[in-house]
C-alpha cells in the first residue's frame, strides 16, 4: 500500500505548531507585581508579640526586595491569589536590645473577592482617612490561601533561636484589603493594602509555643514590570518565527 505525502507550506506548518502548543498549554496570562513600601512609620505593627518579636514597628529591609505579587488575574483589582514576600526589621527594640529583630515574610492570599461579593458573604471593611464609598467599593478583598503559607520566619537579631510566627486574621470579617487608600494610613489616591492580623509563635526547640499576639499590616504599593508566563513567552517566540516564515515566503 502506497502512502500519499501532502506537502504543507512552511507558514502553515509553523501555524500548526503554534495552535497545537496553545491547545496543550494553559491560557497565557501575565501576573502583576507591586513593590511594597512602608507607610508613615511601619509596614507591620506587632505590639502583642514582644517575647517572640521584640519591637513594635517593623519596616521593610529594602535589599530584600519586598513584593506583593498577584496571580490568576490581570492586576490587584481582579486577581484570585496574591503573595507578599520580603524581610522586615524592628525599628524600636525591646528592653534595650541593640540588635534589631529581622524576619522573613511569606503570606499567601486567596481567593479574592470584589466588595459586593465580600459584603454579600457577611464580611466587613475597615475604612479610615475619610475614604469615600465610591473608592472603597473598588477594593479587592483576599482571604488567606488555605494551601499556602502565612508566616514570619526568624532571620537574625535578638534571641538567636529559630522561630516561626504563624499568622491569621484578627477578625474573620476583616481580611486583606487592597486598593486606593486601603493602607488605612495614606491618602485616597495612594495604592496600598492592609489587614488586622493575629499571631502564634512556634519555637524550634520547644515545639508550638502558644503566645498569642496581634497587629497590623499597612503597606504602600507601586507597580513593577509585568512578566508574561512561560506559555505566553513561548507563543510569542513561535509567533515571531511564523512572521519570519511568512515574510521570507513573500520575498521569494
Helices and strands as residue ranges (DSSP letters): H 10-24, E 32-38, E 44-45, E 57-60, G 62-64, E 67-71, E 81-90, G 94-96, E 102-114, H 115-120, H 133-136, E 140-144, E 150-156, E 163-169, E 176-180, E 191-203, E 207-223, H 230-251
